[in-house]
């Protein structure tokens, strides 16, 4: 299994999106995506160094604690299913170009496992 990046997700109130962008901009992060309900900031020099801020998840029942982008989301999904881990959000293709599912880790954290379509 090949991991491309791991991104922490922070749940914020809608009015905190802009405040977060400004604050983390002071630390050198720049906005690379903004869907209105999720905004991702990244380092210009190390683009895989990212953090996402979510007011909600537009198509899922919960906001995940972190996101892990993998090379083969279907293979990871099969492995997670075989392990007996809880699937919180079923495997699906999303309109913004990712294929993803959510699983609960042993500590109760919700992990968004995704790959780009």
N, C-alpha and C positions, 0 to 999 in steps of 0.2 A: 504494500500500500504506500503510495507516494503522497505526501502532504505538501501543498503549495504554500499555505499560510495559515496562521491561527490568529483570530481577531477577537479581542474582548468586546462584549456588547454591554453598553450601559443604558438602562431605561431612564428616560428623562421626561419631564412635562413638555408639552409643545413649545412653550415660551423659552425653554432652556436650550433648544437646538442652536439658536443663533448665539446665545451666551457661551455655549460650549465651543462653537466654532471660533469665536473670538479668543477665548481663554487658551485653547489648545493651539491656536495660531501663534500665540506668544511663545509657545514651546517649539515652534517650527513645523507644525503639521498643517497641511493644506487640504481643503475639501476636494475629494475625488468623486463623490457621488452624493446626490441628495434627491430622494424620492418623496420628500415631504414628511414621511413618517419614519424614515431611516436616513441618516447622514453618516458617511464614512470619511474620516480624515486620515491622511497618510503622510509619511515623510517623503519629501521630494528626492532625497538621496538614497533612501532605502524603501522603495514603494510597497514592499510587503510588511513594513512596520505600520500597522493601522489600528484604529479604534473606531467602533461604530456606536452611534447614539440612536436609540429607538424610542419613539413615543408609544408605539404599539407594534405589532406585526400584522400587516394588512391582510395576510391570508392564513395565519396560524393562530392557534388558541392561546399561546403564551409568547412572551418575549424570551428568546434564548439567552443563556448566560454567556455563551461564546460561540463563535463560528469557526469551523475548520474546513478549509477548501482542500479537496482531495482530487487526485487525477482520475479516479474511477469510482464515482459515487454509487453506482449499482453494485460493484463488488464489495464496497464497505457496507452498504445496506444489507447485503446477504450475510456478511460476517456478523453484523450486529444482531440481525434476526436470529441467526444460529446460536448466538450467545445467550439468548433469552432476555436481553435487555428490553426495557419498555420503549416502544415507539410512540412518541408523543404527537407527532405530526407525520402523516404518511408520505411516502416517496412521491414526488410530483415535479412537473416542469412548471416554473413560474414565468409570468409574462415578461419579467425584466431580464430573462436570459440565464437563469440558473435552474439546475435540477437539484432538489434538496429533500431532506427529511430531518426530523428532530428525534433525538434519543435521550433518555435520562441516564446519566452516569451513576456509578454506585453511591456517590455522595448526594444525589438528588438534583444536581445541576442539569439543565437542559442544554444539549449541544446541537447546534444547527450544522449538519454535515451537508456540504454542497459541492457542486462542480458546475462549471460554466458549460452551457449547451452549445 
